[in-house]
């Protein structure tokens, strides 16, 4: 297995040569005055003996669009030209043991500054699992979808209170939660007001029917009044009419709506690497560029917050390299 992995890694490194050149060109005007923290990436290795449930296997065989392996060294080669010095891993596997696998991988990868793991609050052993994983300072919190299933469960809510008491955050798998996400989160914060929440991959609701859009935005604005709720500029770049658009004006009206609700202190950059490659191979330059163009339009202070300082609010990530300064 080790021989196979080396062969794959070698092939991957060759594929990165033209991308590195493209990235270097695209990153010529990146501001080096502050470090960049990417708050949303995924790590996996489907060639492990035990396999990996994420990303999903391709029907009929073959490799997923993102490839079989996504590890810190590959990520570093892609992102260093953009000034990215650290990343937060968001675990997409539901297997409890995979939390430890990511932590073990991160131990030898100082560009990984934290893990948002997966522990199901419906698990009776939630507290025990949390205590064990929290012993590693890189473990920052958990990601969860379908939170509505536990709103009326005292044990479920009790476990989320344990999460808050442990100074951990809760990432919301917003697509999995669906259009009810803002309403569910308002109810959840009424139960656990000290919990720090992060919403990722928010949908563009501009083209939904009026009633659905109005309900969504009403609760989203309520979340905007809760200072411990943060959002990510992730999964912003999309395909329109079969073409991937990197023109800011396509997204600006919706991003302005989110900006007006949450302000410059609670918006963060997240690339969703390498999941973003399901949309466009070698997607990082375009994903980065759209977020950069939008934040830059808000001024230098906003740029610094979106790409660096705001990530410290919900995550309390670990500085592992001098370049990953926190002040």
C-alpha positions in Angstrom: 0.0 0.0 0.0 2.8 2.4 0.7 4.3 1.8 -2.7 0.9 2.6 -4.3 0.6 5.7 -2.3 4.0 7.0 -3.3 3.2 6.3 -7.0 0.0 8.3 -6.7 1.6 11.1 -4.9 4.3 11.3 -7.5 1.7 11.4 -10.3 -0.2 14.1 -8.4 2.9 16.2 -8.0 3.5 16.1 -11.8 -0.1 17.2 -12.4 0.5 20.2 -10.1 3.3 21.6 -12.2 1.1 23.6 -14.6 -1.2 24.5 -11.8 1.6 25.9 -9.7 2.6 28.1 -12.6 -1.0 29.2 -13.1 -1.3 29.9 -9.3 1.9 31.9 -9.2 0.6 34.1 -12.1 -2.9 34.5 -10.5 -1.4 35.3 -7.1 0.9 38.2 -8.2 -1.2 40.8 -6.4 -1.9 38.9 -3.2 -1.3 41.1 -0.2 1.5 39.6 1.8 0.8 41.9 4.8 -1.2 39.4 6.6 -1.4 35.5 6.7 -4.3 33.8 5.0 -6.2 31.0 6.8 -8.5 28.8 4.7 -11.3 27.8 7.0 -12.8 24.9 5.0 -10.8 22.0 3.4 -11.2 18.3 3.4 -8.6 15.5 3.8 -9.0 11.9 2.8 -7.2 8.9 1.5 -9.5 6.3 -0.2 -6.5 4.0 -0.7 -6.2 3.2 3.0 -6.8 -0.4 3.9 -10.0 0.6 5.7 -11.0 2.8 2.8 -12.9 6.1 3.3 -16.6 6.9 2.8 -15.8 10.4 1.5 -15.7 11.3 -1.3 -18.3 9.0 -2.6 -17.3 6.2 -4.9 -18.0 6.8 -8.6 -20.8 4.5 -9.9 -19.3 1.9 -12.2 -15.8 2.3 -10.7 -13.0 4.8 -11.3 -11.8 7.7 -9.2 -14.0 10.5 -7.7 -13.6 13.8 -9.4 -11.5 15.1 -6.5 -9.2 12.0 -6.8 -8.5 9.3 -4.3 -6.1 11.2 -2.1 -6.2 14.8 -0.6 -3.4 15.3 1.9 -1.7 18.4 3.4 1.3 18.4 1.1 -0.7 18.5 -2.0 -2.8 21.3 -0.6 0.3 23.3 0.4 1.7 23.1 -3.1 -1.5 24.5 -4.6 -2.1 27.3 -2.1 1.3 28.7 -1.0 1.4 31.0 -4.1 -1.7 32.7 -2.7 -0.3 33.4 0.7 -2.2 30.7 2.4 -0.3 29.7 5.5 -2.8 27.5 7.3 -6.1 25.6 6.9 -8.8 24.2 9.0 -10.0 20.7 8.1 -13.7 20.0 8.1 -14.3 16.3 8.5 -16.8 14.9 6.0 -16.6 11.3 7.1 -19.3 10.1 9.6 -16.9 7.5 11.0 -15.8 8.4 14.5 -12.3 6.9 14.1 -11.7 9.2 11.1 -11.4 12.1 13.5 -8.3 10.5 14.9 -7.0 9.8 11.4 -7.1 13.5 10.5 -5.4 14.4 13.8 -2.7 11.9 13.1 -2.1 13.2 9.6 -2.2 16.8 10.9 0.5 16.0 13.5 3.1 16.1 10.8 1.6 18.9 8.7 2.0 22.3 10.4 -0.1 24.0 7.7 -3.1 22.3 9.3 -4.2 24.6 12.2 -7.3 22.8 13.4 -10.0 20.2 12.8 -13.7 20.5 12.8 -14.6 16.9 13.5 -17.7 14.7 13.4 -19.3 13.4 16.6 -23.1 12.8 16.5 -24.8 14.7 19.4 -27.4 11.8 19.3 -24.6 9.4 20.4 -25.0 8.5 24.1 -21.2 8.5 24.4 -20.9 12.0 22.9 -19.4 13.5 26.1 -16.8 10.7 26.3 -15.8 11.1 22.7 -15.6 14.9 23.0 -13.4 14.7 26.1 -11.0 12.3 24.4 -10.7 14.3 21.1 -10.6 17.6 22.9 -7.3 16.5 24.5 -5.7 17.3 21.2 -5.6 21.1 20.8 -6.2 20.8 17.1 -9.7 19.6 17.7 -11.8 22.7 17.5 -15.4 21.5 17.3 -17.8 19.5 15.2 -19.9 19.8 12.0 -23.5 18.6 12.0 -26.5 18.6 9.7 -30.2 17.9 10.3 -30.0 19.5 13.7 -33.8 19.8 13.7 -34.0 16.1 14.7 -32.6 16.9 18.1 -34.3 20.1 19.0 -36.9 18.4 21.3 -34.4 15.9 22.7 -33.0 16.9 26.1 -30.0 14.7 25.8 -29.2 16.0 22.4 -29.4 19.6 23.6 -27.3 18.6 26.7 -24.6 17.3 24.4 -24.5 20.6 22.5 -24.2 22.4 25.9 -21.2 20.2 26.6 -19.7 21.3 23.3 -20.2 25.0 24.2 -18.7 24.4 27.7 -15.7 22.8 26.1 -15.1 26.1 24.2 -15.8 24.2 20.9 -17.7 25.5 17.9 -20.5 23.9 15.9 -20.2 24.1 12.1 -23.6 23.7 10.4 -23.7 21.5 7.3 -26.0 24.1 5.7 -26.8 22.2 2.5 -27.7 19.1 4.5 -29.9 21.1 6.8 -31.7 22.6 3.8 -33.8 25.8 3.6 -34.9 25.4 7.2 -31.3 26.0 8.4 -31.8 29.6 9.7 -35.0 28.8 11.5 -33.5 25.7 13.1 -30.4 27.6 14.3 -32.5 30.4 15.9 -34.3 27.7 17.9 -31.0 26.0 18.7 -29.4 29.2 20.0 -32.5 29.8 22.1 -31.6 26.5 23.9 -27.8 26.9 23.9 -27.1 30.7 23.7 -23.4 30.3 24.4 -22.7 28.1 21.4 -20.5 29.4 18.6 -22.0 28.6 15.2 -20.5 28.6 11.7 -22.7 28.4 8.6 -21.0 27.1 5.4 -22.1 26.9 1.8 -25.1 29.2 2.1 -27.5 28.9 -0.9 -28.2 31.8 -3.2 -31.9 32.4 -2.5 -32.4 35.2 -5.0 -34.1 32.9 -7.5 -36.4 31.1 -5.1 -40.1 31.8 -4.8 -41.0 34.9 -2.8 -42.4 33.2 0.3 -39.5 30.8 0.7 -36.9 33.5 0.2 -38.7 35.9 2.7 -38.9 33.2 5.4 -35.2 32.2 4.9 -34.0 35.8 5.1 -36.2 36.7 8.1 -34.5 34.0 10.2 -31.1 34.7 8.6 -31.4 38.3 9.8 -32.3 37.1 13.2 -29.1 35.1 13.2 -27.3 38.2 12.2 -28.3 39.7 15.6 -26.5 36.8 17.4 -22.9 37.8 17.7 -21.6 34.3 17.9 -22.9 33.3 14.4 -20.3 33.3 11.6 -20.6 32.5 7.9 -18.1 31.3 5.3 -17.6 32.5 1.7 -17.6 28.9 0.5 -19.2 27.3 -2.5 -19.7 30.8 -3.9 -18.4 29.9 -7.4 -21.0 28.0 -9.4 -22.0 26.8 -12.8 -24.4 29.0 -14.8 -25.8 27.6 -18.0 -23.2 24.9 -18.0 -20.3 27.4 -17.6 -18.3 28.1 -14.5 -18.5 31.9 -13.9 -15.7 33.8 -12.1 -17.1 37.2 -12.7 -17.9 38.9 -9.4 -21.0 40.7 -10.6 -22.7 37.3 -11.0 -22.5 36.8 -7.2 -22.2 40.3 -5.8 -25.9 41.0 -5.1 -26.3 37.9 -2.9 -22.9 38.4 -1.2 -23.9 42.0 -0.5 -27.1 40.7 1.2 -25.0 38.4 3.4 -22.6 41.1 4.1 -25.3 43.5 5.2 -26.6 40.8 7.6 -23.4 39.6 9.2 -21.0 42.5 8.6 -17.2 42.4 8.1 -16.4 40.9 11.4 -18.2 37.5 10.9 -17.5 36.5 7.3 -14.6 34.1 6.6 -13.0 32.6 3.5 -13.3 28.8 2.9 -12.3 27.1 -0.3 -14.0 23.7 0.2 -10.9 22.1 -1.4 -10.8 19.6 -3.0 -14.6 19.3 -3.1 -14.6 22.5 -5.2 -13.0 20.4 -7.9 -16.3 18.6 -8.6 -17.2 21.9 -10.3 -13.9 22.7 -12.0 -10.6 20.9 -11.9 -7.7 23.0 -10.5 -10.4 25.2 -9.1 -8.5 26.9 -6.3 -7.3 30.0 -8.3 -10.9 30.9 -9.3 -12.4 30.1 -5.9 -9.8 32.3 -4.2 -10.1 35.0 -6.8 -13.8 35.5 -6.5 -13.6 35.7 -2.7 -10.6 38.0 -2.9 -12.3 40.3 -5.4 -15.4 40.7 -3.2 -13.5 41.3 0.1 -11.2 43.7 -1.7 -14.2 45.7 -2.8 -15.0 46.3 0.9 -11.6 47.8 1.7 -8.2 46.7 3.2 -9.5 46.1 6.7 -12.3 43.8 5.4 -9.7 41.8 3.4 -7.6 41.2 6.5 -10.6 40.1 8.5 -12.2 37.8 5.9 -9.0 36.0 5.0 -7.4 36.0 8.5 -8.6 37.6 11.7 -12.3 36.5 11.6 -11.2 32.9 11.6 -10.0 33.3 15.2 -13.4 34.2 16.4 -15.2 30.9 16.2 -12.3 28.6 15.9 -9.4 29.5 18.3 -7.1 27.7 15.9 -3.5 26.7 16.8 -0.5 28.6 15.6 2.1 26.1 14.5 4.3 28.2 12.3 5.7 31.7 12.7 3.8 32.8 9.6 0.5 31.8 11.2 0.5 34.8 13.5 -2.6 35.5 15.5 -2.0 39.2 16.2 
